[in-house]
Amino acid sequence: MSEMQNAVTEAPLSASDEAAKTSALIGYGLMILGLFTGLFWIVGAIWAMVKKADAAGTLFEDHYSNIIKTFWWGFGLSIIGFVLAFVIIGYFVLLGVWIWSIYRIIKGLAKITSNKSYY
């Protein structure tokens, strides 16, 4: 009986929350592919930018901001890394950006699959 009392009951997600979650998962998936191809990194960011307005007011709205911020910071720091690659330190910057991006994406996936907001 105590097991039943300890069981966590979650409220079902609304249709708009489900749609926002699905679109954010697609964005995260594209970003994961983009870690290896580059092109899908851009596609994932564009997907999040386009779908962000549809997710306004949902539980998962901030996941779109996470995807977009990860893209822009990663893009900017990658440019700096490419420029500094001539001085060897750029390779370390690029490696750091890649690891940081993986962290942000995995953290977002962990939160969204638990039906939690990113922040």
C-alpha positions as CSV (number, residue, x, y, z in Angstrom):
1,M,0.0,0.0,0.0
2,S,2.8,2.4,0.8
3,E,4.2,1.9,-2.7
4,M,1.0,3.2,-4.1
5,Q,1.2,6.3,-1.9
6,N,4.8,6.9,-2.9
7,A,4.1,6.7,-6.6
8,V,4.5,10.0,-8.3
9,T,1.5,10.9,-10.4
10,E,2.2,13.3,-13.2
11,A,-0.4,15.4,-14.8
12,P,-0.8,14.7,-18.5
13,L,0.6,17.2,-20.9
14,S,-1.7,19.4,-23.0
15,A,-1.8,19.1,-26.7
16,S,0.3,22.3,-27.1
17,D,2.8,21.0,-24.6
18,E,3.1,17.7,-26.5
19,A,3.6,19.5,-29.8
20,A,6.2,21.8,-28.3
21,K,8.0,18.8,-26.8
22,T,8.0,16.9,-30.1
23,S,9.4,19.9,-32.0
24,A,12.1,20.5,-29.4
25,L,13.1,16.9,-29.5
26,I,13.4,17.2,-33.3
27,G,15.6,20.3,-32.8
28,Y,17.8,18.5,-30.3
29,G,18.1,15.5,-32.7
30,L,19.2,17.8,-35.5
31,M,21.7,19.4,-33.2
32,I,23.2,16.0,-32.3
33,L,23.5,15.2,-36.0
34,G,25.1,18.6,-36.5
35,L,27.9,17.8,-34.0
36,F,29.2,15.5,-36.7
37,T,28.0,17.0,-40.0
38,G,27.8,20.8,-39.3
39,L,24.9,21.3,-41.7
40,F,22.3,19.8,-39.4
41,W,23.6,22.1,-36.6
42,I,22.3,25.0,-38.6
43,V,19.1,23.2,-39.6
44,G,18.4,22.4,-35.9
45,A,18.9,26.1,-34.9
46,I,16.6,27.3,-37.8
47,W,14.0,24.7,-36.7
48,A,14.1,26.0,-33.2
49,M,13.9,29.6,-34.3
50,V,10.8,28.8,-36.5
51,K,9.0,26.7,-33.9
52,K,9.8,28.9,-30.9
53,A,6.7,31.0,-31.5
54,D,4.5,27.9,-31.5
55,A,5.9,26.9,-28.1
56,A,5.2,30.2,-26.4
57,G,3.5,29.7,-23.1
58,T,4.3,26.0,-22.9
59,L,6.4,24.1,-20.4
60,F,9.1,23.5,-23.0
61,E,9.4,27.1,-24.3
62,D,12.9,27.6,-22.8
63,H,14.3,24.5,-24.6
64,Y,14.0,26.4,-27.8
65,S,16.0,29.3,-26.2
66,N,18.6,26.7,-25.1
67,I,19.0,25.3,-28.7
68,I,19.2,28.8,-30.2
69,K,21.7,30.0,-27.6
70,T,23.8,26.9,-28.0
71,F,23.9,27.4,-31.7
72,W,24.9,31.1,-31.6
73,W,27.5,30.8,-28.8
74,G,28.9,27.7,-30.5
75,F,29.0,29.4,-33.9
76,G,30.7,32.5,-32.5
77,L,33.3,30.6,-30.4
78,S,33.9,28.2,-33.4
79,I,34.8,31.2,-35.6
80,I,37.3,32.4,-32.9
81,G,38.6,28.8,-32.7
82,F,39.2,28.6,-36.4
83,V,41.0,31.9,-36.4
84,L,43.2,30.9,-33.5
85,A,43.8,27.5,-35.1
86,F,46.8,29.1,-36.8
87,V,48.3,29.5,-33.3
88,I,47.4,26.0,-32.1
89,I,45.3,27.2,-29.2
90,G,42.3,27.4,-31.5
91,Y,42.1,23.6,-31.6
92,F,41.6,23.6,-27.8
93,V,38.9,26.3,-28.2
94,L,37.2,24.1,-30.8
95,L,37.4,21.1,-28.6
96,G,36.0,23.0,-25.7
97,V,33.1,24.3,-27.8
98,W,32.3,20.8,-29.0
99,I,32.3,19.4,-25.4
100,W,30.3,22.4,-24.1
101,S,27.7,21.9,-26.9
102,I,27.4,18.2,-26.1
103,Y,26.8,19.1,-22.4
104,R,24.1,21.6,-23.3
105,I,22.3,19.2,-25.6
106,I,22.4,16.2,-23.2
107,K,21.2,18.4,-20.3
108,G,18.3,19.6,-22.5
109,L,17.4,16.1,-23.6
110,A,17.5,14.9,-20.0
111,K,15.2,17.6,-18.9
112,I,12.8,17.4,-21.8
113,T,12.4,13.6,-21.5
114,S,11.5,14.2,-17.8
115,N,8.9,16.8,-18.8
116,K,10.9,19.6,-17.2
117,S,11.7,23.0,-18.4
118,Y,15.4,23.7,-19.2
119,Y,16.0,26.4,-16.5
